[in-house]
């Protein structure tokens, strides 16, 4: 492949046409624009083909990722997409993960799976490649295809089933080493966001199926995000709502005698508080789930879980699942609740056998005496119910979800709720995987110890979609120079063959100089169509060559989204474009 073919392309034979309108199933602006601009095409639900423009952008993103991983001493490798089940069985995740994991049996009757992530494989290889403390610390990374059979894909590249991720894995002697590599990844992710022109916010997060104790997600804050975030503008606290901490003033006072009251037509907390003349914080409500327990899929046991929170709060299902250790949660059916003696809509744990359900009590309920709860009888409630006196909790913990204005757990100021797209994540895994797969090292004293691991991921396609969501206007994409497929849209508007010859020559000269350029050489289209296509594709710089510009001695140079342009002499074009490209890159370049 010669240099011209690498950096330049003519629109006349570009594989990927523009569309006047996006398909009706496109839900968000980045999805619509990536389709309309000819970047991607959908093959099946959550499965996309990346056409040449998107592929060039993805390769640029991957190069940024490589540079930042190399900067923190990463070693690139490649690990398979197909994994033998025994690795995941050794860590337990084969049994813990639901149908999101794509499992299959090969022709030798061996259980296999399509990779969701690669912790098991890294630990497996580490067991044979690392023997001594002298080989630590180490960090490996790769760019690899993943598959997760999401129940519902959405948002174009935001939530897909097949995708490419940058995964990196740190290997250390102890917790201190893990924390140091974790911090280096944290800083690298901040640099990656800035270099891609994407504002990222690091938030504390649940460790989920990855395990470990500490995790952060790097979020692009946007209304189209799937995740709910709790942010404190006063002290900078940021967390996924699933794990967000907040403070409340518990109710005080002496325990009063429990009494039964008639409460007709009180189907909601609002109805109940209006009837009794009390506030929602003086009530408690139950949210029912059925949890799945046990590793073997065909021998799992289902148990009723009753989460008890104050009437002014909402239950946090992730915290309920974490506290109970359930593999999965689903909403309970009314008949499942009724089988325990509790009455849906008027339920409480009072008088119910302790083993009838797992009673998970929010710590604000446990600390608040004299709450109103259901009496397990239609149209009746109990006043002055006290946890520990009138019923025994199975578990007590923070199972209420943060809310707009909730006092921040760090400084007490009100939290702000926002939405976000998870672009990347980092996890301190500890020794879970190394112990399961016997990845150990020998220390200075000759003692064999498990290796401490960290895991760090970034979704490449999701990053591109987020950049497209952040950088667009009513006319199309406006991609940063670091991510745009080409630096320059060269538009030919000539009527005379002599002018076309000038445009052709400029294209060849720019390519020879290494300037990335997409040349709209279509001779049968109006100027408006070409300009609309250039705007839609969203490259940072536009160069126009027509009779008017040639008569003025050069080419017309402008920036995407800026009305003003100027004539640059043809002999100065290469130098001028390099200067413009360098200036745009400099805005995204980090110090040090």
C-alpha positions in Angstrom: 0.0 0.0 0.0 1.5 3.3 -1.0 1.3 6.5 1.0 -1.4 8.1 -1.1 -3.7 5.1 -0.5 -3.1 5.2 3.2 -4.0 8.9 3.9 -6.3 9.9 1.0 -9.6 8.7 -0.4 -11.9 9.9 -3.2 -15.6 10.2 -2.4 -16.5 8.8 -5.8 -15.5 5.3 -4.7 -15.9 5.6 -0.9 -17.5 2.5 0.6 -20.2 4.1 2.7 -22.8 6.5 1.3 -24.6 9.3 3.2 -28.3 9.0 4.0 -30.8 11.8 3.9 -32.6 10.3 6.9 -31.7 7.8 9.5 -33.7 4.6 10.0 -36.6 4.9 12.3 -35.0 2.6 15.0 -32.2 5.1 15.6 -32.9 6.4 19.1 -30.2 9.0 19.9 -28.4 11.6 17.9 -25.0 9.9 17.7 -26.7 6.7 16.4 -28.6 8.7 13.7 -25.5 10.7 12.6 -23.2 7.7 12.5 -25.7 6.0 10.2 -26.4 9.0 8.1 -22.7 9.9 7.7 -21.9 6.4 6.4 -19.8 5.4 9.4 -21.7 2.3 10.6 -24.4 -0.1 9.4 -26.4 -2.5 11.6 -26.3 -6.2 10.8 -28.5 -7.5 13.7 -29.7 -6.4 17.1 -26.7 -5.0 18.8 -24.3 -6.0 16.1 -22.7 -3.4 13.8 -20.3 -3.3 10.9 -17.9 -0.4 10.9 -17.5 1.0 7.5 -14.2 2.6 6.4 -14.8 6.0 8.0 -15.7 4.5 11.4 -12.9 2.0 11.1 -10.4 4.8 10.7 -11.8 6.6 13.7 -11.6 3.4 15.8 -8.0 2.8 14.8 -7.1 6.3 15.9 -8.9 5.8 19.2 -7.0 2.5 19.6 -3.7 4.2 18.9 -4.4 6.7 21.7 -5.2 3.8 24.0 -2.0 2.1 23.0 0.1 5.2 23.6 -1.4 5.7 27.1 -1.0 2.1 28.1 2.6 2.0 26.8 3.2 5.2 28.8 2.4 3.3 32.0 4.6 0.4 31.0 1.9 -1.8 29.4 2.9 -4.8 27.2 0.5 -5.5 24.4 -0.6 -9.0 23.6 -3.6 -10.8 22.1 -5.9 -13.3 23.9 -8.6 -15.5 22.3 -12.3 -14.7 22.0 -13.2 -18.3 22.7 -12.5 -19.6 26.2 -12.7 -23.1 27.7 -15.4 -23.3 30.4 -13.1 -24.8 33.0 -11.3 -21.5 33.5 -14.5 -19.7 34.3 -15.7 -22.7 36.4 -12.6 -22.4 38.5 -13.4 -18.8 39.5 -17.2 -19.5 39.8 -18.3 -17.0 37.2 -19.5 -19.8 34.8 -22.2 -20.4 37.4 -22.7 -16.8 38.6 -23.4 -15.0 35.2 -26.8 -15.2 33.6 -27.7 -15.7 30.0 -25.7 -12.6 29.1 -22.7 -15.1 28.7 -22.8 -16.9 25.4 -22.1 -20.5 26.0 -21.7 -23.4 23.5 -20.5 -26.9 23.2 -17.8 -27.7 20.6 -17.6 -30.8 18.5 -15.5 -32.6 21.2 -18.4 -32.0 23.7 -16.4 -29.4 25.7 -18.2 -26.5 27.2 -16.9 -23.2 25.7 -17.9 -19.5 25.9 -17.4 -16.3 24.0 -15.3 -13.8 25.9 -17.0 -11.2 28.0 -13.7 -10.2 29.6 -10.4 -11.8 30.1 -9.5 -12.0 33.9 -9.5 -15.8 33.9 -7.3 -16.0 30.8 -4.8 -13.5 32.2 -4.6 -15.4 35.5 -4.1 -18.7 33.6 -1.2 -17.4 31.6 0.3 -15.6 34.6 0.5 -18.9 36.4 3.0 -20.1 33.9 4.8 -16.9 33.0 5.3 -15.3 36.4 7.3 -17.2 39.0 9.4 -14.7 41.0 8.9 -11.3 42.7 11.6 -10.0 40.4 9.1 -10.2 37.5 6.6 -7.9 39.3 5.1 -5.4 38.9 3.8 -6.1 35.3 0.9 -5.0 33.2 -0.5 -6.5 30.0 -3.2 -5.2 27.7 -5.0 -6.0 24.4 -7.7 -4.8 22.0 -10.1 -7.6 21.5 -13.7 -8.5 20.4 -16.1 -9.3 23.2 -19.7 -10.6 23.1 -22.4 -10.2 25.7 -25.9 -11.3 24.8 -27.6 -8.2 26.2 -31.3 -8.6 26.7 -31.9 -5.3 25.0 -29.3 -3.4 22.9 -29.9 0.3 22.5 -28.5 3.6 21.4 -26.5 2.4 18.4 -23.0 1.8 19.7 -23.8 2.7 23.3 -25.1 -0.7 24.2 -24.2 -3.5 21.8 -23.7 -7.3 22.0 -20.5 -7.5 20.0 -17.9 -4.9 20.7 -14.2 -4.2 20.9 -12.6 -3.3 24.3 -9.2 -2.3 25.5 -8.5 -4.5 28.4 -5.5 -4.1 30.6 -4.5 -6.2 33.7 -2.0 -5.3 36.3 0.0 -7.9 38.3 1.6 -7.0 41.6 3.1 -8.5 44.7 0.8 -6.8 47.2 -2.1 -4.4 47.8 0.2 -1.4 47.7 1.5 -2.3 44.3 -2.1 -2.8 43.0 -3.1 0.6 44.3 -0.2 2.2 42.6 -1.1 0.7 39.2 -4.7 1.5 39.8 -3.8 5.2 40.3 -1.7 5.2 37.1 -4.7 3.8 35.2 -7.0 6.4 36.7 -4.7 9.2 35.5 -4.3 7.5 32.1 -8.1 7.3 31.6 -8.3 11.0 32.3 -5.7 11.7 29.7 -7.5 9.4 27.2 -10.7 11.4 27.7 -9.0 14.7 27.1 -7.1 13.4 24.0 -10.4 12.2 22.5 -12.1 15.5 23.3 -14.5 13.7 25.6 -15.2 15.0 29.2 -15.1 12.0 31.6 -16.2 11.9 35.2 -14.8 9.2 37.5 -17.4 7.8 39.8 -17.3 5.2 42.5 -19.1 2.1 41.3 -20.2 -1.4 42.2 -17.7 -4.2 41.4 -20.5 -6.4 40.0 -19.5 -9.6 38.3 -15.8 -8.6 38.4 -15.5 -8.9 42.1 -12.9 -7.1 44.2 -13.4 -4.2 46.7 -12.8 -1.0 44.9 -14.0 0.2 41.4 -14.5 3.4 39.5 -16.4 4.0 36.3 -15.4 6.7 33.9 -18.7 8.3 32.8 -19.6 10.6 30.0 -22.3 12.7 31.7 -25.3 13.0 29.3 -29.1 12.8 29.4 -29.0 9.8 27.1 -27.0 7.8 29.6 -28.2 4.5 31.1 -26.6 4.9 34.5 -27.8 7.2 37.3 -25.1 9.2 39.0 -24.9 11.1 42.3 -22.7 14.1 42.1 -21.7 16.7 44.7 -20.7 20.0 43.2 -19.5 21.2 46.7 -16.8 18.6 47.5 -16.5 16.7 44.2 -17.9 13.4 45.5 -19.1 11.3 42.6 -20.7 7.8 42.6 -22.9 5.6 40.6 -26.3 5.8 42.3 -26.0 2.0 42.9 -23.3 2.7 45.6 -23.8 6.4 46.4 -23.6 7.3 50.0 -25.8 9.9 51.7 -26.7 10.9 55.2 -30.0 11.4 56.9 -31.1 12.4 60.4 -32.6 9.3 62.0 -35.9 9.7 63.9 -35.4 9.9 67.6 -37.6 9.3 70.6 -38.6 6.5 72.9 -40.3 3.4 71.5 -44.1 3.6 71.7 -46.6 0.8 72.0 -47.4 -0.8 68.7 -51.1 -0.4 67.7 -53.3 -1.5 64.8 -55.2 1.2 62.8 -57.9 1.1 60.1 -56.6 2.6 56.9 -59.1 2.2 54.1 -58.2 3.2 50.5 -54.5 3.7 51.3 -52.9 2.0 48.3 -49.9 4.4 48.2 -47.7 6.1 50.8 -49.2 9.4 49.8 -52.7 8.1 50.6 -51.5 6.7 53.9 -49.7 9.8 55.1 -52.7 12.0 54.1 -55.0 9.8 56.2 -52.8 9.6 59.3 -51.5 13.2 59.1 -47.9 12.1 59.1 -44.8 12.5 56.8 -43.5 9.8 54.5 -40.3 9.6 56.6 -42.5 8.3 59.4 -43.5 5.2 57.4 -41.7 2.2 56.1 -42.5 0.2 53.0 -41.5 -3.2 51.7 -40.2 -4.0 48.2 -40.2 -7.7 47.3 -37.8 -9.6 45.1 -37.1 -13.2 44.4 -33.4 -14.0 44.5 -31.6 -16.9 42.9 -29.0 -18.7 45.0 -26.6 -21.6 44.2 -24.0 -22.2 41.5 -25.4 -25.0 39.5 -27.9 -23.5 37.0 -30.2 -26.5 37.2 -30.2 -26.7 40.9 -30.6 -23.0 42.0 -32.9 -22.1 44.8 -35.2 -19.1 44.8 -35.9 -17.2 47.9 -38.2 -14.3 48.7 -36.4 -11.1 49.6 -38.2 -8.3 51.4 -36.3 -5.0 51.3 -37.6 -2.5 53.9 -36.9 1.2 53.4 -38.4 4.4 54.7 -41.5 5.5 52.8 -39.8 8.6 51.5 -37.0 6.5 49.9 -36.6 4.0 47.1 -35.0 0.5 47.4 -31.6 0.0 45.7 -31.8 -3.4 44.1 -28.0 -3.6 43.5 -27.3 -3.1 47.2 -30.0 -5.7 48.1 -28.4 -8.2 45.7 -24.9 -7.4 47.2 -26.1 -7.8 50.8 -28.0 -11.0 50.2 -25.4 -12.6 47.8 -28.2 -13.4 45.3 -27.0 -14.2 41.8 -30.0 -12.6 40.2 -33.1 -10.7 41.4 -36.5 -10.4 39.8 -39.7 -8.7 41.1 -41.8 -11.0 43.2 -45.3 -12.0 42.2 -48.2 -11.3 44.5 -48.9 -15.0 45.1 -45.3 -15.5 46.1 -45.7 -12.8 48.7 -49.0 -14.1 49.9 -47.6 -17.6 50.5 -45.6 -16.2 53.4 -48.7 -14.7 55.2 -47.8 -11.1 54.1 -50.5 -9.1 52.3 -49.3 -7.2 49.2 -49.9 -3.5 49.7 -50.3 -3.9 53.4 -47.2 -6.0 54.2 -44.8 -6.0 57.1 -42.5 -8.5 58.8 -44.4 -8.3 62.0 -45.8 -11.7 63.0 -44.1 -13.5 60.1 -41.9 -16.5 60.6 -38.3 -15.3 60.3 -37.5 -18.0 57.6 -40.4 -17.0 55.4 -38.3 -14.4 53.6 -34.9 -12.7 53.8 -35.7 -9.4 55.5 -33.2 -6.8 54.4 -33.6 -3.7 56.5 -32.2 -0.3 55.5 -30.0 1.2 58.2 -32.2 4.3 58.3 -35.2 2.1 59.1 -33.3 0.2 61.8 -32.3 3.5 63.4 -35.8 5.0 63.3 -38.4 3.9 66.0 -42.2 4.2 65.7 -42.7 3.8 62.0 -46.0 3.0 60.3 -46.1 -0.3 58.4 -48.7 -2.7 57.0 -50.6 -5.0 59.3 -50.7 -7.9 56.9 -54.4 -7.3 56.6 -56.2 -5.3 53.8 -57.0 -1.7 54.8 -55.0 -1.9 58.1 -51.6 -0.7 59.2 -49.5 -0.8 62.4 -48.3 2.3 64.2 -45.0 2.5 66.1 -43.3 -0.5 64.6 -39.7 -0.8 65.8 -37.0 -3.0 64.2 -35.5 -5.4 66.7 -38.5 -5.2 69.0 -41.4 -6.1 66.8 -39.5 -8.1 64.2 -36.0 -9.3 63.6 -34.1 -8.3 60.5 -32.1 -10.9 58.5 -29.7 -8.3 57.3 -29.2 -4.5 58.0 -27.4 -2.3 55.6 -27.6 0.7 53.2 -30.3 -0.4 50.7 -32.0 2.9 50.0 -31.1 4.7 46.8 -29.7 8.2 46.8 -32.0 11.0 45.5 -31.9 14.5 44.2 -30.9 16.8 47.1 -29.9 14.0 49.5 -27.1 15.1 51.9 -23.8 14.1 50.5 -22.0 11.4 52.5 -18.8 13.5 52.2 -19.8 17.0 53.1 -23.5 17.1 53.7 -24.4 19.3 50.8 -27.2 18.3 48.5 -26.4 15.7 45.8 -27.2 16.3 42.2 -28.6 13.4 40.1 -27.4 13.0 36.6 -27.3 10.4 33.8 -24.1 9.0 32.3 -22.7 6.6 29.7 -20.0 4.3 31.1 -17.1 4.6 28.8 -14.5 2.8 30.9 -14.0 1.1 34.3 -11.2 0.1 36.6 -11.3 -2.6 39.3 -9.0 -3.6 42.2 -9.5 -7.4 41.9 -7.2 -8.5 44.6 -6.4 -12.2 44.6 -9.7 -13.7 43.6 -8.6 -14.9 40.2 -5.0 -15.7 41.0 -6.0 -17.9 43.9 -8.6 -19.7 41.8 -6.2 -20.4 39.0 -3.0 -20.8 41.1 -1.2 -17.7 39.7 1.5 -17.3 42.3 5.0 -15.9 42.8 7.8 -16.7 45.1 8.8 -13.7 47.4 12.2 -12.8 48.7 11.8 -15.3 51.6 11.0 -18.1 49.2 7.3 -18.1 50.2 4.7 -18.7 47.5 2.1 -16.0 47.4 -0.9 -15.1 45.2 -0.5 -12.3 42.7 -2.6 -9.2 43.2 -4.6 -8.3 40.1 -6.3 -5.2 38.7 -8.6 -5.0 35.6 -9.2 -1.9 33.5 -11.4 -1.6 30.4 -12.5 0.9 27.8 -15.2 0.3 25.2 -13.7 1.5 21.9 -17.0 1.8 19.9 -18.8 3.2 22.9 -16.1 5.9 23.2 -16.6 6.8 19.5 -20.4 7.0 20.0 -19.9 9.2 23.1 -17.6 11.5 21.1 -20.2 11.7 18.4 -22.9 12.5 21.0 -20.7 15.3 22.5 -19.5 16.8 19.2 -22.3 17.5 16.7 -24.7 20.2 15.6 -27.8 20.4 13.5 -25.8 19.8 10.3 -23.9 16.7 11.4 -20.8 15.5 13.3 -18.1 17.8 14.5 -15.4 15.4 15.4 -12.1 16.3 17.2 -9.0 16.1 15.0 -7.7 13.2 17.1 -10.8 11.0 16.3 -12.0 12.2 12.9 -11.4 9.7 10.1 -9.6 12.4 8.0 -8.3 15.8 8.8 -9.6 17.5 5.7 -12.6 17.5 3.5 -11.4 18.6 0.1 -14.4 19.7 -2.0 -14.1 20.2 -5.7 -16.6 22.6 -7.3 -15.1 23.0 -10.7 -17.0 23.3 -14.0 -13.8 23.6 -16.1 -11.4 20.6 -16.6 -8.5 22.9 -15.9 -9.8 23.6 -12.4 -10.5 19.9 -11.8 -6.8 19.3 -12.7 -5.8 21.7 -10.0 -8.0 19.9 -7.4 -6.6 16.5 -8.5 -3.1 17.8 -8.1 -3.8 19.3 -4.7 -5.2 16.0 -3.5 -2.1 14.1 -4.6 0.2 16.7 -3.0 -1.7 16.6 0.3 -1.6 12.8 0.3 2.1 12.8 -0.5 2.7 15.1 2.4 0.9 12.8 4.8 -2.2 15.0 5.3 -5.3 12.8 5.7 -7.9 14.0 3.2 -11.2 12.9 1.8 -11.6 14.3 -1.7 -15.1 14.9 -3.0 -14.4 14.5 -6.7 -18.0 13.9 -7.8 -18.5 16.1 -10.8 -22.3 15.6 -11.3 -23.5 17.0 -7.9 -24.4 20.5 -6.8 -22.3 22.4 -4.3 -25.0 22.3 -1.7 -25.1 18.5 -1.7 -21.3 18.3 -1.3 -21.2 20.8 1.5 -24.0 19.0 3.3 -22.1 15.7 3.0 -19.0 17.3 4.3 -20.8 18.8 7.3 -22.5 15.5 8.0 -19.2 13.6 8.1 -17.8 16.1 10.5 -14.1 16.5 9.7 -12.4 19.4 11.3 -11.1 21.2 8.2 -12.6 22.0 4.8 -10.8 22.9 1.7 -12.7 24.1 -1.4 -11.2 24.4 -4.8 -13.3 25.9 -7.6 -13.0 28.5 -10.3 -13.4 31.3 -7.8 -10.7 30.1 -5.4 -8.3 29.3 -8.3 -8.9 32.8 -9.8 -7.9 34.1 -6.4 -4.7 32.1 -6.5 -5.4 29.3 -4.1 -7.9 27.2 -2.1 -10.6 28.3 0.3 -9.8 27.0 3.8 -12.3 26.9 6.7 -13.2 25.0 9.9 -16.2 22.8 10.4 -19.0 24.8 11.9 -17.3 28.2 11.3 -18.7 30.5 8.6 -15.5 32.4 8.0 -12.9 31.0 5.5 -9.8 32.4 3.8 -7.9 31.9 0.6 -4.6 30.1 1.0 -2.1 30.2 -1.9 -1.7 26.7 -3.4 2.1 26.7 -2.8 1.4 27.3 0.9 -1.4 24.7 1.4 0.7 21.9 2.8 2.4 24.1 5.4 -0.8 25.9 6.3 -2.7 22.7 6.8 0.0 21.2 8.9 -0.1 24.3 11.1 -3.8 24.1 11.5 -3.7 20.4 12.2 -0.9 20.9 14.8 -2.9 23.7 16.5 -6.0 21.5 16.7 -4.0 18.6 18.1 -2.3 20.9 20.6 -5.7 21.7 22.2 -6.1 18.1 23.0 -2.4 17.3 23.9 -1.6 16.8 27.6 1.4 18.2 29.4 4.1 15.7 30.3 
